[in-house]
Amino acid sequence: MSDDLARVSVIVTGSVQGVFFRASTLEQAQGLNLTGWVKNLPDSSVEVVAEGSRYALEQLVDWCRRGPPAARVDEVLVRWGKHLAEFRTFMIVR
C-alpha cells in the first residue's frame, strides 16, 4: 500500500439536498478514480466517505466546497483518516 493513499470523511451543510449534489459527487469521484459513498443525512446535510490517492481526495474536497451549480455550500467539515481499502466502487447510498 502506498503512503499516498488516504481516506476522507466530509460533511457538507447548506442547500445541498435536492440539487443533484449526490449525483454530481458520484460523477466527480468516479472521474478521480475514488471509491466510497455519498448520502443525504436527516439534518439536510450530505456525507461523503472516499478513499484513494491523497491528491484526488483533495480535489474532491475542493469540489465539495463549491458543489454543483444549484447548491449553496455553507460549511464543509473534513476528517482525514487511514486508507482501509474498504470499498470497490463509489456509490450513492440511499
C-alpha positions as CSV (number, residue, x, y, z in Angstrom):
1,M,0.0,0.0,0.0
2,S,1.3,3.4,-0.9
3,D,1.8,6.2,1.6
4,D,-0.1,8.4,-1.0
5,L,-3.4,6.5,-0.2
6,A,-5.8,8.0,2.3
7,R,-9.4,8.2,3.4
8,V,-11.5,11.3,3.9
9,S,-14.9,11.9,5.6
10,V,-16.7,15.0,4.6
11,I,-19.9,16.6,5.9
12,V,-21.4,19.3,3.7
13,T,-24.0,21.7,5.0
14,G,-26.1,24.4,3.3
15,S,-28.6,24.0,0.5
16,V,-27.2,20.6,-0.6
17,Q,-30.2,18.3,-0.9
18,G,-32.4,18.3,-4.0
19,V,-29.8,20.0,-6.1
20,F,-28.1,16.8,-7.6
21,F,-25.3,17.0,-5.0
22,R,-25.1,13.2,-4.6
23,A,-25.2,12.5,-8.4
24,S,-22.6,15.2,-9.0
25,T,-20.3,13.9,-6.2
26,L,-20.6,10.4,-7.7
27,E,-19.5,11.8,-11.1
28,Q,-16.6,13.7,-9.6
29,A,-15.4,10.7,-7.5
30,Q,-15.6,8.3,-10.4
31,G,-13.6,10.8,-12.6
32,L,-10.9,10.9,-9.9
33,N,-10.8,7.1,-9.5
34,L,-12.0,7.2,-5.9
35,T,-14.0,4.6,-4.0
36,G,-16.6,5.1,-1.3
37,W,-20.1,6.6,-1.0
38,V,-22.2,9.7,-0.7
39,K,-25.5,10.0,1.1
40,N,-28.1,12.5,2.3
41,L,-28.4,12.9,6.1
42,P,-31.6,13.6,8.0
43,D,-30.4,17.1,9.0
44,S,-30.3,18.1,5.3
45,S,-26.6,17.8,5.0
46,V,-24.6,15.4,2.8
47,E,-22.0,13.0,3.9
48,V,-19.1,11.7,1.7
49,V,-16.6,9.0,2.6
50,A,-14.0,8.4,0.0
51,E,-10.7,6.5,-0.4
52,G,-7.9,6.9,-3.0
53,S,-4.9,9.0,-3.7
54,R,-4.4,12.0,-1.3
55,Y,-4.2,14.3,-4.4
56,A,-7.5,13.1,-5.8
57,L,-9.2,13.3,-2.4
58,E,-8.0,16.9,-2.0
59,Q,-9.6,17.6,-5.4
60,L,-12.9,16.1,-4.3
61,V,-12.9,18.1,-1.1
62,D,-12.2,21.3,-3.1
63,W,-15.1,20.4,-5.3
64,C,-17.4,19.8,-2.3
65,R,-16.6,23.3,-1.1
66,R,-18.4,24.5,-4.3
67,G,-20.8,21.7,-5.2
68,P,-23.0,21.6,-8.3
69,P,-24.3,24.8,-9.7
70,A,-27.7,24.8,-7.8
71,A,-26.1,24.1,-4.4
72,R,-25.2,26.6,-1.8
73,V,-22.5,25.2,0.4
74,D,-22.2,26.9,3.9
75,E,-19.7,24.6,5.6
76,V,-17.5,21.6,4.8
77,L,-16.2,19.6,7.7
78,V,-13.3,17.3,6.7
79,R,-11.7,14.5,8.7
80,W,-8.7,12.6,7.2
81,G,-8.0,9.0,8.0
82,K,-6.1,5.9,7.1
83,H,-6.8,4.2,3.8
84,L,-8.7,0.9,4.6
85,A,-9.3,-0.4,1.1
86,E,-12.9,-0.9,2.3
87,F,-14.7,-0.1,-1.0
88,R,-14.7,-1.4,-4.5
89,T,-16.6,1.4,-6.3
90,F,-18.1,4.8,-5.5
91,M,-21.8,4.8,-5.0
92,I,-24.8,6.8,-3.8
93,V,-26.2,5.3,-0.5
94,R,-30.0,5.9,0.0
